[in-house]
Amino acid sequence: MASGLTERDRAKADRQSALLQEAARLFAERGFTGVSLEDLGAAVGVSGPAVYRHFANKQALLGAILLRVSERLRDGGRRVTEAHDDPRSQLEALVEFHVDFALAEADVIRVQDRDLASLSEADRHRVRRLQREYVDGWVQVLSRVHPDRSDDELRVRALACFGLINSTPHSVKGVRTTPADSTVRRILAAMATSALTV
């Protein structure tokens, strides 16, 4: 096979992906402590103990969710920045990238907000490092947009922008009909860009 994966490998990867998605949904709804292994297994059609074939325990599953999304943000931010030449275009592309993330990953944002402390110490350290690297990418772009501002001030701007955009899952309930709703995307991108460039 061209991919080098057997049908069994693909089935295992699909089940693992489904577990990550359903775990994020359940953790967002009930909190990490409010979800059992049996709940997780039932969500993907397996027994609770079958979850151990994919993750060592529930905490490892939480770690996989937050590590995966943190890596996606950092790597996606780098790709977006590299795809544009001038700082203003880079910043606008970063804002659009983060808005798209917030609209598509509302469950993960809720999990991050509420359950970060439930990670193992090692996973929490890795997630924090990845998040710092993502913020650093924004600060580098902002330093070219605002060369007269300190890195500390630019970091505050970036983090405040994330707060604005990441509040989306809470603030637009009942307003948007789909994750790609163009009105919500446009409003969020315009507000975030204005805040960052003022």
C-alpha positions as a Markdown table, in Angstrom:
| # | Residue | x | y | z |
|---|---|---|---|---|
| 1 | Met | 0.0 | 0.0 | 0.0 |
| 2 | Ala | 1.3 | 3.4 | -0.9 |
| 3 | Ser | 0.7 | 4.9 | 2.5 |
| 4 | Gly | 2.4 | 1.9 | 4.3 |
| 5 | Leu | -0.6 | 1.6 | 6.6 |
| 6 | Thr | -2.7 | -1.6 | 6.9 |
| 7 | Glu | -6.4 | -1.5 | 7.2 |
| 8 | Arg | -6.0 | -2.3 | 10.9 |
| 9 | Asp | -3.6 | 0.7 | 11.3 |
| 10 | Arg | -6.1 | 3.0 | 9.6 |
| 11 | Ala | -8.9 | 1.7 | 11.7 |
| 12 | Lys | -6.9 | 2.3 | 14.9 |
| 13 | Ala | -5.9 | 5.8 | 13.8 |
| 14 | Asp | -9.6 | 6.6 | 13.0 |
| 15 | Arg | -10.7 | 5.3 | 16.4 |
| 16 | Gln | -8.0 | 7.4 | 18.1 |
| 17 | Ser | -9.1 | 10.5 | 16.2 |
| 18 | Ala | -12.7 | 9.8 | 17.1 |
| 19 | Leu | -11.8 | 9.4 | 20.7 |
| 20 | Leu | -9.9 | 12.8 | 20.7 |
| 21 | Gln | -12.9 | 14.5 | 19.1 |
| 22 | Glu | -15.5 | 13.0 | 21.4 |
| 23 | Ala | -13.4 | 13.5 | 24.5 |
| 24 | Ala | -13.1 | 17.2 | 23.7 |
| 25 | Arg | -16.8 | 17.4 | 23.3 |
| 26 | Leu | -17.6 | 15.5 | 26.5 |
| 27 | Phe | -14.9 | 17.4 | 28.6 |
| 28 | Ala | -16.3 | 20.7 | 27.2 |
| 29 | Glu | -19.8 | 19.7 | 28.3 |
| 30 | Arg | -19.1 | 18.1 | 31.7 |
| 31 | Gly | -15.6 | 18.9 | 32.6 |
| 32 | Phe | -12.7 | 16.5 | 32.9 |
| 33 | Thr | -13.7 | 15.1 | 36.2 |
| 34 | Gly | -17.3 | 14.6 | 35.1 |
| 35 | Val | -16.5 | 12.2 | 32.3 |
| 36 | Ser | -15.7 | 8.5 | 32.9 |
| 37 | Leu | -13.8 | 6.0 | 30.7 |
| 38 | Glu | -17.1 | 4.3 | 30.1 |
| 39 | Asp | -18.6 | 7.6 | 28.8 |
| 40 | Leu | -15.6 | 8.0 | 26.4 |
| 41 | Gly | -15.8 | 4.5 | 25.2 |
| 42 | Ala | -19.6 | 4.7 | 24.6 |
| 43 | Ala | -19.1 | 7.9 | 22.6 |
| 44 | Val | -17.1 | 6.0 | 20.0 |
| 45 | Gly | -18.9 | 2.6 | 20.3 |
| 46 | Val | -16.4 | 0.7 | 22.4 |
| 47 | Ser | -16.2 | -0.4 | 26.0 |
| 48 | Gly | -14.5 | 1.8 | 28.6 |
| 49 | Pro | -11.5 | -0.5 | 29.0 |
| 50 | Ala | -11.0 | -0.5 | 25.2 |
| 51 | Val | -9.9 | 3.2 | 25.5 |
| 52 | Tyr | -6.7 | 1.9 | 27.1 |
| 53 | Arg | -5.7 | 0.5 | 23.7 |
| 54 | His | -5.2 | 4.1 | 22.5 |
| 55 | Phe | -4.4 | 6.1 | 25.7 |
| 56 | Ala | -2.8 | 5.1 | 29.0 |
| 57 | Asn | -5.5 | 6.8 | 30.9 |
| 58 | Lys | -8.0 | 9.7 | 30.8 |
| 59 | Gln | -5.3 | 12.2 | 31.8 |
| 60 | Ala | -3.2 | 11.1 | 28.8 |
| 61 | Leu | -6.2 | 11.6 | 26.5 |
| 62 | Leu | -6.6 | 15.1 | 27.8 |
| 63 | Gly | -2.9 | 15.7 | 27.2 |
| 64 | Ala | -3.2 | 14.5 | 23.7 |
| 65 | Ile | -6.1 | 16.9 | 23.0 |
| 66 | Leu | -4.3 | 19.9 | 24.3 |
| 67 | Leu | -0.9 | 19.0 | 22.9 |
| 68 | Arg | -2.3 | 18.4 | 19.5 |
| 69 | Val | -4.2 | 21.7 | 19.3 |
| 70 | Ser | -1.2 | 23.6 | 20.7 |
| 71 | Glu | 1.1 | 22.1 | 18.0 |
| 72 | Arg | -1.5 | 22.9 | 15.3 |
| 73 | Leu | -1.7 | 26.5 | 16.5 |
| 74 | Arg | 2.0 | 27.0 | 16.6 |
| 75 | Asp | 2.7 | 25.3 | 13.3 |
| 76 | Gly | -0.2 | 27.0 | 11.6 |
| 77 | Gly | 0.8 | 30.4 | 12.8 |
| 78 | Arg | 4.3 | 29.8 | 11.4 |
| 79 | Arg | 2.9 | 28.7 | 8.0 |
| 80 | Val | 0.6 | 31.8 | 7.8 |
| 81 | Thr | 3.4 | 34.2 | 8.7 |
| 82 | Glu | 5.8 | 32.6 | 6.1 |
| 83 | Ala | 3.1 | 32.9 | 3.4 |
| 84 | His | 3.1 | 36.7 | 3.6 |
| 85 | Asp | 5.8 | 39.3 | 3.2 |
| 86 | Asp | 4.7 | 42.5 | 4.7 |
| 87 | Pro | 3.9 | 42.8 | 8.5 |
| 88 | Arg | 0.3 | 44.1 | 8.1 |
| 89 | Ser | -0.6 | 41.2 | 5.8 |
| 90 | Gln | 1.0 | 38.7 | 8.2 |
| 91 | Leu | -1.0 | 40.2 | 11.1 |
| 92 | Glu | -4.3 | 40.1 | 9.2 |
| 93 | Ala | -3.6 | 36.5 | 8.1 |
| 94 | Leu | -2.8 | 35.5 | 11.7 |
| 95 | Val | -6.0 | 37.0 | 12.9 |
| 96 | Glu | -8.0 | 35.2 | 10.3 |
| 97 | Phe | -6.2 | 31.9 | 11.2 |
| 98 | His | -7.0 | 32.3 | 14.9 |
| 99 | Val | -10.7 | 33.3 | 14.2 |
| 100 | Asp | -11.1 | 30.2 | 12.1 |
| 101 | Phe | -9.6 | 28.1 | 14.9 |
| 102 | Ala | -11.9 | 29.6 | 17.5 |
| 103 | Leu | -15.0 | 29.0 | 15.4 |
| 104 | Ala | -14.0 | 25.4 | 14.6 |
| 105 | Glu | -12.6 | 24.4 | 18.0 |
| 106 | Ala | -15.0 | 25.8 | 20.5 |
| 107 | Asp | -14.9 | 22.6 | 22.5 |
| 108 | Val | -11.1 | 22.6 | 22.8 |
| 109 | Ile | -11.1 | 26.2 | 23.9 |
| 110 | Arg | -13.6 | 25.3 | 26.8 |
| 111 | Val | -11.4 | 22.3 | 27.8 |
| 112 | Gln | -8.2 | 24.5 | 27.7 |
| 113 | Asp | -9.9 | 27.2 | 29.9 |
| 114 | Arg | -11.3 | 24.8 | 32.5 |
| 115 | Asp | -9.1 | 21.7 | 32.6 |
| 116 | Leu | -5.5 | 22.7 | 31.9 |
| 117 | Ala | -4.7 | 22.1 | 35.6 |
| 118 | Ser | -5.8 | 18.5 | 35.2 |
| 119 | Leu | -2.9 | 17.7 | 32.8 |
| 120 | Ser | 0.1 | 15.8 | 34.1 |
| 121 | Glu | 3.0 | 18.1 | 35.0 |
| 122 | Ala | 5.0 | 17.0 | 31.9 |
| 123 | Asp | 2.1 | 17.6 | 29.5 |
| 124 | Arg | 1.3 | 20.9 | 31.1 |
| 125 | His | 4.9 | 22.1 | 30.7 |
| 126 | Arg | 4.8 | 21.0 | 27.0 |
| 127 | Val | 1.5 | 22.7 | 26.3 |
| 128 | Arg | 2.7 | 25.9 | 27.9 |
| 129 | Arg | 5.9 | 25.9 | 25.9 |
| 130 | Leu | 4.0 | 25.4 | 22.6 |
| 131 | Gln | 1.6 | 28.2 | 23.6 |
| 132 | Arg | 4.6 | 30.5 | 24.3 |
| 133 | Glu | 6.0 | 29.7 | 20.9 |
| 134 | Tyr | 2.7 | 30.6 | 19.3 |
| 135 | Val | 2.5 | 33.9 | 21.2 |
| 136 | Asp | 6.1 | 34.6 | 20.3 |
| 137 | Gly | 5.3 | 34.4 | 16.6 |
| 138 | Trp | 2.6 | 37.0 | 17.1 |
| 139 | Val | 4.9 | 39.2 | 19.0 |
| 140 | Gln | 7.5 | 39.1 | 16.2 |
| 141 | Val | 4.9 | 40.2 | 13.6 |
| 142 | Leu | 3.5 | 42.9 | 15.9 |
| 143 | Ser | 7.1 | 44.2 | 16.5 |
| 144 | Arg | 7.3 | 44.9 | 12.8 |
| 145 | Val | 3.8 | 46.6 | 12.8 |
| 146 | His | 4.7 | 48.6 | 16.0 |
| 147 | Pro | 8.5 | 48.9 | 16.0 |
| 148 | Asp | 8.3 | 51.6 | 18.8 |
| 149 | Arg | 6.6 | 49.3 | 21.2 |
| 150 | Ser | 8.2 | 46.9 | 23.8 |
| 151 | Asp | 7.8 | 43.1 | 23.5 |
| 152 | Asp | 6.0 | 43.1 | 26.8 |
| 153 | Glu | 3.4 | 45.5 | 25.5 |
| 154 | Leu | 3.0 | 43.5 | 22.3 |
| 155 | Arg | 2.6 | 40.3 | 24.2 |
| 156 | Val | -0.2 | 41.9 | 26.2 |
| 157 | Arg | -1.8 | 43.0 | 22.9 |
| 158 | Ala | -1.6 | 39.5 | 21.5 |
| 159 | Leu | -3.0 | 37.8 | 24.6 |
| 160 | Ala | -5.8 | 40.3 | 24.8 |
| 161 | Cys | -6.6 | 39.6 | 21.2 |
| 162 | Phe | -6.7 | 35.8 | 21.9 |
| 163 | Gly | -9.1 | 36.6 | 24.8 |
| 164 | Leu | -11.4 | 38.5 | 22.5 |
| 165 | Ile | -11.4 | 35.8 | 19.8 |
| 166 | Asn | -11.5 | 32.8 | 22.2 |
| 167 | Ser | -14.5 | 34.2 | 24.0 |
| 168 | Thr | -16.5 | 33.4 | 20.8 |
| 169 | Pro | -17.7 | 30.0 | 22.0 |
| 170 | His | -19.4 | 31.7 | 25.0 |
| 171 | Ser | -20.5 | 35.0 | 23.4 |
| 172 | Val | -22.1 | 33.9 | 20.1 |
| 173 | Lys | -24.2 | 31.0 | 21.3 |
| 174 | Gly | -27.4 | 31.1 | 19.4 |
| 175 | Val | -26.0 | 33.8 | 17.0 |
| 176 | Arg | -24.0 | 31.8 | 14.5 |
| 177 | Thr | -25.5 | 28.9 | 12.6 |
| 178 | Thr | -22.3 | 27.2 | 11.4 |
| 179 | Pro | -18.6 | 27.4 | 12.4 |
| 180 | Ala | -17.9 | 29.2 | 9.2 |
| 181 | Asp | -20.6 | 31.9 | 9.6 |
| 182 | Ser | -19.2 | 34.8 | 7.6 |
| 183 | Thr | -20.8 | 37.6 | 9.7 |
| 184 | Val | -19.2 | 36.3 | 12.9 |
| 185 | Arg | -15.9 | 35.8 | 11.2 |
| 186 | Arg | -15.9 | 39.3 | 9.7 |
| 187 | Ile | -16.9 | 41.0 | 13.0 |
| 188 | Leu | -14.3 | 39.1 | 15.0 |
| 189 | Ala | -11.5 | 39.7 | 12.5 |
| 190 | Ala | -12.3 | 43.4 | 12.2 |
| 191 | Met | -12.4 | 43.9 | 15.9 |
| 192 | Ala | -9.2 | 42.0 | 16.6 |
| 193 | Thr | -7.3 | 43.7 | 13.8 |
| 194 | Ser | -8.5 | 47.1 | 15.0 |
| 195 | Ala | -7.4 | 46.3 | 18.5 |
| 196 | Leu | -3.9 | 45.2 | 17.4 |
| 197 | Thr | -3.2 | 48.0 | 15.0 |
| 198 | Val | -4.6 | 51.0 | 17.0 |
